[in-house]
Structures are given as structure tokens and as C-alpha cells.
């Protein structure tokens, strides 16, 4: 996923016209991206 795609997902979440199922899918994709880019430190895992 590139920056443009990630920002598109954020826009979907913020758009009141976006159906809930699309928002849930976008949130899941962004959540996975965050887990990959910002892994938990050892302190956070405790």
C-alpha cells in the first residue's frame, strides 16, 4: 500500500456518505498498515 491508498482509506472513514461496511473494511486495512509500520515495543506488549 502506498501513501495515496492510505489517505484514500482515511477519507473513506471521514466521509459521512461512505457505507458502514466500506468504513469497516478501510479501518481494518489501516489497522493492519499501522501494525506493520509501527510494531509494538517490548514495553507495550507487557
N, C-alpha and C positions, 0 to 999 in steps of 0.2 A: 504494500500500500504506500502511496506517495502522499505528500503534503496536501495536494489538491483533493484527493479522495477523502482524506481525513477531515478536511474542512467542509467538504460536501456532507459528510455524516453529521458533523456538528450543526450545520444549517438545517438538516432534516429534523434533528432533535428540537431545535428552536422554533421551527415553523409550525404555527398552530393548525395549519391545513394538512399536515402530514398525518396519515392514519396511524393509529397506535401500533399496529403490527410492524410497520416500517420503522417507527421510533424504537421499538424493542430490538429489532434487528440491528439498527445503527448503534444503539447503546452497547449491544453485545460485541460488535466489531470494534468499537472504540475501547471497550474494556480490555479486549484481547490485545490490542495495539499497545495500550498503556502497560499491561503486564510484561510484554516483550521489551518495550523501550525502557521501562523503569522497574526492573526486578526488585523484589523486596530485599532489604538488607537483613543480615542475621538478627539484628536487634528487633526489627519489625516482626519477624517470624515468631518470636517468643510470646 
